[in-house]
Amino acid sequence: MGGFTEAALERVRAARTRLDAASEADDAYEVAMAEDELEDALRLARKHGLSTEDGVGGQ
């Protein structure tokens, strides 16, 4: 696995962790920010054909 792939997948994992934490804290602002980051990270992964943990992405 190359450096870009590792970094992109780590970004997705980190965004999911951030979203989970924000949801548990019931922080609406942080949830919105985390959702935006996750959407952006997933978009980037899909664009490069990477498969994320939920099976989204890839070609």
C-alpha positions as CSV (number, residue, x, y, z in Angstrom):
1,M,0.0,0.0,0.0
2,G,1.4,3.4,-1.0
3,G,1.8,6.4,1.1
4,F,-1.1,8.2,-0.5
5,T,-3.4,5.3,-0.1
6,E,-2.5,4.9,3.6
7,A,-3.0,8.6,4.2
8,A,-6.4,8.7,2.5
9,L,-7.7,5.7,4.4
10,E,-6.4,7.1,7.7
11,R,-8.2,10.3,6.9
12,V,-11.5,8.4,6.5
13,R,-10.9,6.5,9.7
14,A,-10.1,9.6,11.7
15,A,-13.2,11.4,10.3
16,R,-15.4,8.5,11.4
17,T,-13.8,8.5,14.8
18,R,-14.4,12.3,15.1
19,L,-18.0,11.9,14.0
20,D,-18.6,9.1,16.5
21,A,-17.1,11.2,19.3
22,A,-19.2,14.3,18.3
23,S,-22.4,12.3,18.2
24,E,-21.7,10.8,21.7
25,A,-21.0,14.3,23.0
26,D,-24.2,15.5,21.5
27,D,-22.3,18.4,19.9
28,A,-24.3,19.5,16.9
29,Y,-21.6,21.9,15.6
30,E,-18.9,19.3,15.8
31,V,-21.2,16.7,14.2
32,A,-21.7,19.0,11.2
33,M,-18.0,19.6,10.9
34,A,-17.1,15.9,11.2
35,E,-19.8,15.0,8.6
36,D,-18.3,17.5,6.2
37,E,-14.8,16.1,6.8
38,L,-16.0,12.5,6.3
39,E,-17.8,13.3,3.1
40,D,-14.7,15.0,1.8
41,A,-12.5,12.1,2.8
42,L,-14.8,9.6,1.2
43,R,-15.1,11.7,-2.0
44,L,-11.3,11.7,-2.3
45,A,-11.1,7.9,-1.7
46,R,-13.7,7.2,-4.3
47,K,-12.0,9.5,-6.8
48,H,-8.9,7.5,-6.5
49,G,-10.6,4.1,-6.6
50,L,-9.9,3.2,-2.9
51,S,-12.2,0.9,-1.1
52,T,-13.1,2.2,2.4
53,E,-14.0,0.0,5.4
54,D,-17.7,0.1,4.5
55,G,-17.0,-1.1,1.0
56,V,-17.7,2.3,-0.5
57,G,-15.3,3.3,-3.3
58,G,-13.2,1.2,-5.5
59,Q,-13.9,0.2,-9.0
